[in-house]
Amino acid sequence: MKLHRAPIVLQVVAVLLMAPAVSAADHAQCHALQERFNRLYISGFQNFDRLMDQCDNTTAGDSPDNAACSEQAAQKARARIAKPMSELKQEWRATGCPGKPSEPDL
C-alpha cells in the first residue's frame, strides 16, 4: 500500500516545486498596489463625506431633497473612483497578485 502512495506524493512535491513562487519583487509590487487601492478607496469615502456635507448644508435632513442629494452624492463618489479602481484591479490581476485587493479598515 505504501508503495502505491509514493508516486502520488512525488507528483505533489514536483508540482509544488515547479509552481512559480511569488518573488520578493512581485510581493513588493502587490503591496504597493494594495496601498494604492487603500488610498483610492479612502478618497472615495472622503469625497462622499464632502458631498454629504453639501447635502446637509443645503437641504433639511428628513426632506426628500436630502434623500435625492444623498443618492446623487453616492453615485458621484462611486463614479469618481470607478475607472481608476477598474484599472488598478486589472493591474492587480496582470501582476499575478493573489486574490483581490482587500478593503481597508475605516
Backbone bond lengths (Angstrom), bond angles and torsions (degrees), N, CA, C in turn:
res aa  C-N    CA-C-N  psi(-1)  N-CA   C-N-CA  omega(-1)  CA-C   N-CA-C  phi
1 M - - - 1.426 - - 1.529 111.80 -
2 K 1.314 116.89 -43.45 1.455 121.00 -178.45 1.521 111.53 -64.77
3 L 1.298 117.74 -31.92 1.453 120.78 179.41 1.527 111.60 -68.40
4 H 1.301 117.77 -29.93 1.457 121.08 178.82 1.526 111.17 -73.35
5 R 1.303 117.15 -28.76 1.465 121.57 179.96 1.527 112.07 -77.58
6 A 1.291 116.75 -27.53 1.460 121.09 -176.00 1.523 112.82 -56.84
7 P 1.353 120.75 -46.79 1.468 119.68 178.93 1.535 112.17 -61.81
8 I 1.313 117.44 -35.70 1.463 120.41 179.29 1.528 110.07 -66.12
9 V 1.315 116.40 -44.00 1.463 120.78 178.81 1.519 109.98 -62.66
10 L 1.326 117.12 -42.53 1.454 120.49 179.11 1.528 111.14 -64.42
11 Q 1.321 117.21 -37.74 1.465 120.36 177.76 1.525 110.92 -64.77
12 V 1.313 116.74 -42.18 1.469 120.48 179.07 1.523 110.28 -63.51
13 V 1.316 116.91 -44.25 1.470 120.88 178.91 1.523 109.98 -62.66
14 A 1.322 117.63 -41.98 1.466 121.43 -179.98 1.524 110.61 -62.85
15 V 1.326 116.78 -42.27 1.464 120.30 179.31 1.519 110.17 -63.12
16 L 1.314 116.75 -42.91 1.461 120.21 -179.93 1.527 111.85 -65.09
17 L 1.308 116.75 -37.01 1.459 120.00 179.26 1.525 111.98 -71.81
18 M 1.328 116.64 -32.92 1.456 120.11 -177.70 1.528 112.23 -84.90
19 A 1.326 117.64 -18.97 1.468 120.36 -179.58 1.523 109.11 -64.48
20 P 1.318 116.72 133.91 1.462 118.51 -179.19 1.522 110.92 -66.81
21 A 1.277 114.36 126.68 1.460 119.73 178.25 1.521 108.65 -86.13
22 V 1.312 115.27 149.00 1.461 120.07 177.37 1.522 107.15 -72.47
23 S 1.317 115.62 120.49 1.457 119.15 -178.47 1.527 109.74 -75.62
24 A 1.310 116.06 167.38 1.462 120.91 178.38 1.526 110.48 -62.36
25 A 1.336 116.58 -36.82 1.465 120.17 178.93 1.523 110.57 -66.08
26 D 1.351 116.66 -41.96 1.456 120.17 177.38 1.521 110.92 -64.15
27 H 1.322 115.85 -40.33 1.465 120.28 178.63 1.532 110.34 -62.40
28 A 1.312 116.81 -42.58 1.467 120.82 178.79 1.525 110.30 -64.88
29 Q 1.326 117.06 -39.44 1.458 120.12 179.42 1.529 110.51 -67.76
30 C 1.323 117.32 -39.68 1.467 120.32 177.34 1.524 110.27 -63.62
31 H 1.324 116.47 -40.02 1.466 120.63 178.11 1.537 110.22 -63.58
32 A 1.324 116.81 -42.06 1.468 120.87 178.49 1.530 110.68 -64.53
33 L 1.327 117.22 -39.03 1.468 120.24 177.20 1.526 110.34 -65.51
34 Q 1.334 117.58 -38.55 1.468 120.60 177.60 1.526 110.09 -63.31
35 E 1.325 116.97 -40.55 1.471 120.37 178.26 1.526 111.10 -64.14
36 R 1.327 117.05 -41.55 1.472 120.73 176.57 1.526 110.24 -63.00
37 F 1.323 116.86 -41.76 1.459 121.50 177.88 1.532 109.82 -60.00
38 N 1.330 116.71 -45.66 1.466 120.98 179.77 1.526 111.08 -59.07
39 R 1.327 117.07 -47.20 1.473 120.49 -179.04 1.521 111.17 -63.53
40 L 1.319 117.11 -41.09 1.457 121.36 179.29 1.527 110.69 -65.89
41 Y 1.311 116.21 -44.25 1.467 121.81 179.27 1.534 110.34 -60.72
42 I 1.318 116.62 -46.68 1.470 121.41 -179.60 1.520 110.61 -66.29
43 S 1.332 117.58 -38.34 1.469 119.48 178.88 1.523 110.60 -63.48
44 G 1.333 117.74 -33.03 1.460 121.10 175.76 1.520 111.52 -63.00
45 F 1.336 116.13 -42.24 1.461 119.93 177.49 1.522 111.39 -67.94
46 Q 1.317 117.39 -39.57 1.462 119.95 178.31 1.518 110.92 -63.71
47 N 1.324 117.38 -41.71 1.451 122.02 177.35 1.529 110.26 -62.52
48 F 1.325 116.89 -43.32 1.461 121.31 178.04 1.532 110.53 -61.40
49 D 1.324 117.52 -44.44 1.472 120.87 178.59 1.521 111.28 -60.13
50 R 1.315 116.86 -42.97 1.464 121.13 179.41 1.528 110.14 -62.41
51 L 1.330 116.45 -44.93 1.460 120.46 178.84 1.531 111.50 -65.31
52 M 1.321 116.92 -37.37 1.469 120.40 178.11 1.528 111.05 -66.87
53 D 1.330 116.59 -36.46 1.472 119.56 175.88 1.523 110.10 -61.10
54 Q 1.327 116.45 -39.63 1.469 119.90 177.27 1.525 110.38 -63.87
55 C 1.326 117.39 -40.07 1.466 120.72 178.02 1.525 110.13 -62.30
56 D 1.333 115.68 -45.33 1.463 119.90 -178.38 1.526 111.78 -65.62
57 N 1.328 116.64 -31.88 1.461 120.63 -179.47 1.523 112.61 -78.10
58 T 1.331 117.80 -20.65 1.466 119.78 -174.41 1.523 113.52 -110.44
59 T 1.334 118.33 -14.46 1.468 120.14 -178.52 1.523 110.08 -136.92
60 A 1.315 116.34 156.12 1.466 120.72 175.49 1.519 109.08 -69.78
61 G 1.321 116.03 144.37 1.458 121.01 -174.79 1.506 115.64 -59.17
62 D 1.325 117.91 -30.26 1.462 119.86 -177.47 1.526 113.27 -104.49
63 S 1.317 117.07 11.69 1.463 119.88 -178.25 1.525 111.58 -84.73
64 P 1.339 116.59 154.22 1.474 119.85 175.00 1.528 111.40 -60.91
65 D 1.337 116.33 -31.04 1.464 119.49 177.66 1.524 111.04 -63.08
66 N 1.340 116.70 -36.68 1.462 120.17 179.13 1.518 110.28 -68.02
67 A 1.329 117.37 -40.47 1.469 120.99 178.08 1.527 110.47 -62.91
68 A 1.327 116.47 -42.80 1.469 120.36 178.85 1.522 110.19 -65.92
69 C 1.322 116.06 -40.81 1.468 120.62 178.82 1.531 110.10 -63.50
70 S 1.329 116.93 -41.12 1.471 121.42 179.41 1.525 111.21 -62.59
71 E 1.331 115.98 -43.10 1.465 120.24 178.46 1.521 110.62 -63.83
72 Q 1.312 115.87 -41.80 1.461 120.64 179.12 1.530 110.44 -65.82
73 A 1.329 117.02 -37.27 1.466 120.95 177.56 1.527 110.38 -62.28
74 A 1.329 116.40 -43.06 1.468 120.27 179.17 1.522 110.68 -63.23
75 Q 1.326 116.55 -43.23 1.464 120.44 179.60 1.528 111.11 -63.82
76 K 1.329 116.99 -42.59 1.468 120.00 179.79 1.521 111.14 -64.96
77 A 1.324 116.52 -42.54 1.465 120.34 -179.39 1.528 110.44 -63.87
78 R 1.349 117.10 -43.19 1.469 120.53 177.82 1.525 111.46 -63.74
79 A 1.338 115.36 -43.37 1.470 119.55 -177.49 1.524 111.02 -64.13
80 R 1.317 116.71 -34.42 1.464 120.62 -177.34 1.526 112.21 -64.53
81 I 1.337 116.36 -33.99 1.470 118.58 -177.41 1.526 112.80 -105.45
82 A 1.322 119.03 -2.40 1.471 121.14 -174.47 1.528 112.63 -60.16
83 K 1.317 117.94 -50.47 1.468 120.53 -176.90 1.529 111.48 -67.17
84 P 1.351 118.74 -49.96 1.471 117.50 178.24 1.535 112.46 -61.30
85 M 1.331 117.21 -33.89 1.463 120.56 179.34 1.527 109.99 -67.53
86 S 1.304 117.61 -42.16 1.464 122.05 178.13 1.526 110.49 -62.49
87 E 1.327 116.63 -44.52 1.470 120.78 179.01 1.524 110.88 -63.27
88 L 1.323 116.70 -40.16 1.458 120.43 -179.94 1.531 110.21 -65.41
89 K 1.331 117.59 -40.85 1.467 120.35 178.82 1.525 111.40 -65.82
90 Q 1.329 117.15 -36.62 1.469 120.11 176.28 1.525 109.91 -64.60
91 E 1.317 116.70 -42.52 1.468 120.90 178.14 1.525 109.75 -63.81
92 W 1.325 116.87 -38.17 1.474 122.21 178.16 1.529 110.06 -57.89
93 R 1.340 115.81 -48.44 1.472 119.88 -179.72 1.527 110.95 -67.43
94 A 1.333 116.81 -41.56 1.463 120.78 -178.00 1.529 111.06 -64.15
95 T 1.312 116.84 -33.33 1.460 121.37 179.54 1.520 110.73 -73.64
96 G 1.328 116.20 -25.57 1.464 120.06 -179.25 1.512 112.72 90.89
97 C 1.319 116.37 22.04 1.457 119.87 178.22 1.528 108.54 -67.24
98 P 1.332 117.42 142.81 1.456 119.83 -178.22 1.523 112.87 -72.79
99 G 1.314 116.56 145.13 1.457 121.64 175.95 1.519 113.04 63.94
100 K 1.319 114.95 -141.71 1.463 122.45 179.11 1.522 107.65 -126.17
101 P 1.339 116.49 159.06 1.469 117.15 173.32 1.534 108.30 -62.21
102 S 1.316 116.55 140.37 1.460 119.49 -178.53 1.520 110.23 -96.42
103 E 1.327 114.90 144.54 1.459 120.37 -179.90 1.527 108.80 -68.84
104 P 1.321 116.48 137.79 1.466 118.87 -179.43 1.517 111.57 -72.81
105 D 1.303 116.02 154.02 1.474 120.92 173.46 1.508 107.71 -74.10
106 L 1.303 115.42 126.93 1.469 119.58 -179.55 1.506 110.57 -103.12
